[in-house]
Amino acid sequence: MMRIIAGKARGKKLLTLAGEDTRPTLERIKQSLFSALQFELEGRRVLDLFAGSGQLGLEALSRGAECCWFNDSSKNAMEIVRKNILACGFEKNVKESCMDGITCVKMIERAGFRPNLVFLDPPYHGPLLQQVLDLLPDLLEEGAIVVAETDGEEQFTYEGLSLRKEYRYGSVKLTVMEKRG
């Protein structure tokens, strides 16, 4: 059972999508990630692009992020995200969309939403991560943080972003990048 680890919604249990269509971030990985980001969350505008259950965006909101845009291409996943948002009481701080990641990034740019914390956890070994990373730098302001969860062997480039740190947890790799001017 997933839950919110810290902050305003601490201890809230989160629903997950049944089956193998989503791959929730493991609790220990989420805890390590948010420990590394703990002093940088206050007031952030978050984009949880491949939201799944929404747990990363919700954790950021619980710890002081200003708002979060949740997106997933699965309608079933977005139903779970909506239920989790309501359970945590964050409905006033969110926007939601249900579309592919590329279309979402383009729409967000047109809408004028400028995230400064982005979570990317797309299906492993597909083209989506690279396609999104190619688009993101133009959308981000200086100091924006981008976190990508991938298979440990997956390779990608991130032009326009600088590597802050890479974390490995068994077969999972978290890559933390930053937009620098």
N, C-alpha and C positions, 0 to 999 in steps of 0.2 A: 504494500500500500504506500503510495506516494503521499507526501505531506509538505506543508510549508515549514521550513526549518526555523526561520527567525523573523522578527519584526511584528507588525500590526496583526497579521493573520497567522502567527506562529501556531503550529500544531494542527491547522486545518487539513483535513484529509482531502485528497484530490482524486477525482475519477480518472480512469484511463480508458482508452479505446480497446475493446476486446479484440483478440486476434493478433496477427503478426503485421498489420498494416503500419503501425507506428512502433517506434523504438524509444521508450522513455529514457531520459538521461538517468543513469544510476544515481542513487542517493549520495553515495560517497563522492562521486564526481561533481555533483551539484554542490555539495558542501564545500569541497576544495575550491571550486570556481568562485563561489560567493565569498569565501574567506579571502581570496586574492583580490576581489573587487570591493570588499566591504566598505572602504572609505571613499569610494567613487560612485556610489549609487544615488545619493541624495539629489533630487531634482532632475534626474536623467529622463530623457524621452526615449523610450525603448521600442524597438521593432523585434518581435518574435515571429520571424518570417515563415518557418516551418513548424508551427506551434505544437502540433500533436495534441497534448493535454493542456498546454499553456503553462506548464509548471515553471519554466525559466522566467517568462515575463511576469508571472504572478509572484514569484520569489522576489524579483526586483521591485515590484510595486510594494510588497510587504516591507521591504527594507528601505523605502523612501523614494523610489523613482516617482517622477511627476505623473507620467502617463505611459500607456503601452498600446501599440497597434499589434493585434494578433492576426495572423493569417495562416491558413492552411488550405491546400487544394481539396481536401476531403470535407464534404458536408458533415459526415458523421463525426470527424475530429472537431470541427467547429461547434457542433452541438455540445460535445464534452467540454470544450473550452468555455463556452457560454455558461454551462452549469457550474464550472469551477470559479469563474469570475463572480457569479452570484453568491456562491458559497463563501467566498472570501470578502464580499462586500465592496468590490472594486468597480462596479458598473459605471460609475461616473468618471472614471479615469481611463477608459479604454475606447478604442475603435476596433472594429472587426471587419475582416474581409475573407472571402472564400474564393481563391483563384490561385493560379500557378505563381510561383515566386517571382518570375521575370515580369509578368504583367503587374503584380503587386508593387514591385519596386518602381516601375514606370508610373503607376497611378499615384503612389505616395509622393513622388517628385512633383507631379502635376498638381496635387492637392496642397503642396507647400509644407508637408510634414517633414521635419528635419531631425531624424533620430540621431542620438549621440551615444547609443548603446544598442548593438544589433546582435541577436542570437541567430546563428545559422546551424540547423541540424537537419539537412536534407537527407534523402535516401543515399546510403553509401555508394560510392563508385559510379555515380551517374554524372551527367553533365551539368546539373543544376547549380552545384556549388560554384564551379568556375564561372558559369554564365552570370550568376548574381555578383560574384566578386569583381567581375569586369565592369559591372554597372554601378556598384555601390560608391566608389570614391567620389563621384560627381554629386552624389546626394548628401554626403557627410560633411560636417564642419570639422575644423581642426580640433583635435582632442577626442574625437569620437572613437569608441572602442568597438571592435568587431570580434566576436567569439565564434569559432567554427568547430563543431564536433564532427570528427570523421573516423573512419577506420584507421588504425595506426600506420598502415602502409600507403594510404591514399596521398597522392601528390597534387598540389595545386599552386598557382601563382597568385600574388596579391599586389599587383601594381597599384601605386598610389597609397598603399598602406605600409606601415613598418611593423615588423615582428616585435612584440613585447616579450612573449614567453610561450613556450610549448610545454604542455603537460602530457604525460603518458600514464594511462591506467589500463594495464593489460593490453587488450587489443584496441582500445579507444585512445584517440589523440584529441586533445583540446588545443587549438591554436588561438592565441590572443593577439590581435593586431590593433594598431592605432593609426588614425589619420593624422599625419603631421604636415604642417604647412610648408 
